[in-house]
Amino acid sequence: MKHDLYNIVDDSETSIADILSIENIAQERPTDNDYNKWESVSSNHRLKEDFGFNFLYPSINDAKDANAL
Protein backbone atom coordinates (compact mmCIF):
# COMPACT_ATOMS: atom_id res chain seq x y z
CA MET A 1 0.00 0.00 0.00
CA LYS A 2 1.39 3.36 -1.03
CA HIS A 3 1.11 6.30 1.35
CA ASP A 4 1.82 9.83 0.15
CA LEU A 5 2.62 12.72 2.42
CA TYR A 6 1.46 16.22 1.62
CA ASN A 7 2.68 19.46 3.17
CA ILE A 8 0.12 22.07 4.11
CA VAL A 9 2.23 25.17 4.40
CA ASP A 10 2.19 28.88 3.67
CA ASP A 11 2.79 29.80 0.00
CA SER A 12 5.38 32.37 1.03
CA GLU A 13 8.38 31.99 3.30
CA THR A 14 7.46 33.21 6.75
CA SER A 15 9.84 33.78 9.62
CA ILE A 16 9.13 33.22 13.28
CA ALA A 17 9.46 36.98 13.76
CA ASP A 18 6.75 37.54 11.11
CA ILE A 19 4.33 35.27 12.93
CA LEU A 20 5.06 36.84 16.31
CA SER A 21 4.58 40.30 14.81
CA ILE A 22 1.21 39.37 13.27
CA GLU A 23 0.06 38.03 16.62
CA ASN A 24 1.44 41.13 18.42
CA ILE A 25 3.75 39.01 20.54
CA ALA A 26 6.90 40.88 21.52
CA GLN A 27 10.17 39.02 21.67
CA GLU A 28 12.00 39.67 24.90
CA ARG A 29 15.49 39.30 23.51
CA PRO A 30 15.44 38.93 19.72
CA THR A 31 18.55 37.56 18.09
CA ASP A 32 19.59 37.44 14.46
CA ASN A 33 18.71 33.74 14.46
CA ASP A 34 15.11 34.55 15.45
CA TYR A 35 14.63 36.43 12.20
CA ASN A 36 15.93 33.74 9.87
CA LYS A 37 13.54 31.77 7.72
CA TRP A 38 12.60 28.33 9.01
CA GLU A 39 15.49 25.88 8.89
CA SER A 40 13.95 24.06 5.95
CA VAL A 41 11.44 25.10 3.35
CA SER A 42 8.44 22.90 2.61
CA SER A 43 6.30 23.05 -0.49
CA ASN A 44 2.60 22.40 -0.96
CA HIS A 45 3.06 21.98 -4.74
CA ARG A 46 2.14 18.26 -4.73
CA LEU A 47 -1.05 18.90 -2.77
CA LYS A 48 -2.12 21.49 -5.33
CA GLU A 49 -1.03 19.41 -8.32
CA ASP A 50 -2.48 16.05 -7.22
CA PHE A 51 -5.78 17.34 -5.86
CA GLY A 52 -6.21 20.74 -7.54
CA PHE A 53 -6.32 22.21 -4.04
CA ASN A 54 -6.26 25.99 -3.68
CA PHE A 55 -6.04 27.74 -0.34
CA LEU A 56 -8.58 30.40 0.56
CA TYR A 57 -5.69 32.33 2.09
CA PRO A 58 -2.41 31.21 0.46
CA SER A 59 -0.26 32.98 3.02
CA ILE A 60 -0.55 34.21 6.57
CA ASN A 61 -0.27 37.76 5.27
CA ASP A 62 -3.27 37.20 2.96
CA ALA A 63 -5.28 35.98 5.95
CA LYS A 64 -4.17 38.98 8.00
CA ASP A 65 -5.13 41.41 5.22
CA ALA A 66 -8.58 39.76 5.02
CA ASN A 67 -9.02 40.00 8.82
CA ALA A 68 -9.32 36.23 8.95
CA LEU A 69 -6.98 35.65 11.87
C-alpha positions as CSV (number, residue, x, y, z in Angstrom):
1,M,0.0,0.0,0.0
2,K,1.4,3.4,-1.0
3,H,1.1,6.3,1.3
4,D,1.8,9.8,0.1
5,L,2.6,12.7,2.4
6,Y,1.5,16.2,1.6
7,N,2.7,19.5,3.2
8,I,0.1,22.1,4.1
9,V,2.2,25.2,4.4
10,D,2.2,28.9,3.7
11,D,2.8,29.8,0.0
12,S,5.4,32.4,1.0
13,E,8.4,32.0,3.3
14,T,7.5,33.2,6.8
15,S,9.8,33.8,9.6
16,I,9.1,33.2,13.3
17,A,9.5,37.0,13.8
18,D,6.8,37.5,11.1
19,I,4.3,35.3,12.9
20,L,5.1,36.8,16.3
21,S,4.6,40.3,14.8
22,I,1.2,39.4,13.3
23,E,0.1,38.0,16.6
24,N,1.4,41.1,18.4
25,I,3.8,39.0,20.5
26,A,6.9,40.9,21.5
27,Q,10.2,39.0,21.7
28,E,12.0,39.7,24.9
29,R,15.5,39.3,23.5
30,P,15.4,38.9,19.7
31,T,18.6,37.6,18.1
32,D,19.6,37.4,14.5
33,N,18.7,33.7,14.5
34,D,15.1,34.5,15.5
35,Y,14.6,36.4,12.2
36,N,15.9,33.7,9.9
37,K,13.5,31.8,7.7
38,W,12.6,28.3,9.0
39,E,15.5,25.9,8.9
40,S,14.0,24.1,5.9
41,V,11.4,25.1,3.3
42,S,8.4,22.9,2.6
43,S,6.3,23.0,-0.5
44,N,2.6,22.4,-1.0
45,H,3.1,22.0,-4.7
46,R,2.1,18.3,-4.7
47,L,-1.0,18.9,-2.8
48,K,-2.1,21.5,-5.3
49,E,-1.0,19.4,-8.3
50,D,-2.5,16.0,-7.2
51,F,-5.8,17.3,-5.9
52,G,-6.2,20.7,-7.5
53,F,-6.3,22.2,-4.0
54,N,-6.3,26.0,-3.7
55,F,-6.0,27.7,-0.3
56,L,-8.6,30.4,0.6
57,Y,-5.7,32.3,2.1
58,P,-2.4,31.2,0.5
59,S,-0.3,33.0,3.0
60,I,-0.6,34.2,6.6
61,N,-0.3,37.8,5.3
62,D,-3.3,37.2,3.0
63,A,-5.3,36.0,5.9
64,K,-4.2,39.0,8.0
65,D,-5.1,41.4,5.2
66,A,-8.6,39.8,5.0
67,N,-9.0,40.0,8.8
68,A,-9.3,36.2,8.9
69,L,-7.0,35.7,11.9
